[in-house]
Amino acid sequence: MSITADDIWREFKAEADATGYGFTDQKEELAWLLEGLAANVERYGYPLCPCRMGAGDIAADRDIICPCDYRDPDLNEFGQCY
């Protein structure tokens, strides 16, 4: 069974609602992000942030698994994650 952007959205939406985070209202940007996350789950087995280059090794990529370690600094600086 493959994971879809809709699957990713449901999973991340539940987490966002529970933690007080939200999604961009820019629909094309959000679709790109969700598709990239779904593709990376298929490719690597985990939701590697599509905005960052990964090694394809979960231990090496731990800091860029969405939501990544850079989310809050990006939110503070840019108002959204990278």
N, C-alpha and C positions, 0 to 999 in steps of 0.2 A: 504494500500500500504506500503510495507516495503522499507526501505532505503538500498541501496547497497554501496559497497566500491566505485563503479564508481560514484555514486551520491555524496559521500563525496569528492572524488577526484575533481570532477568538481567544487563543491562549494569552497573548499579550494584552488584550483588552481586559481580561479578568485580572491580570496582575496590575495593570495600570489603574483600574478602578479600586483595587484593594490598597494601593500605595499612594494614590492621589496624583498620579501622572496622567498625561493625556496624549493624544495623537495630533499631529499637524492637521489643519483643515485644508491643506493643499493636497487634493485628491490624487493628482498625478504623481507627486513626490511620495505620498504614502503607498500608492500601488507599487511603485518602483522598489521601495524599501521592503514591503511584504514579499514581493516576488523574489527579491535578492535573498532574503532570509530563508524562504522556502527552498530556493535553489541550493543554498549553502547547507541546509539540513540534509538535503538529498546527497550533496557532494561530500560533506565532511562528517555528517551525523550529529551536528550541533549547529545552533543558529549564530554562525559567525557573522559579525556586522558586515554588510555589503559595502560599507563606506571605508573599510580599512583592509589592508593587505594581511592575510593570514599565512601561517606556515603549513596549515593542514594537520597540525598536531595539537590535540586538545590541551595538553600541558603548556605548550608554547603560546597558544591562542587564548588562554583563560581570560586575559584582560580585555579581549575584544569580542567575547561572546555576549550577544545582546541580551539584556541591557548591559553594555560594557562599562568598564571602570571610568571611562571618559564622559559618560552621560551627564553627570551632575556638573562637572567643570564646564562642559559645552553648554548646558542649559544656563548656567550662570553668566557665561561670556556672550553667548550668541542667542539665547532665548529658545534654543532647540538643540537637539543633539546633532552632531556633525552629519 
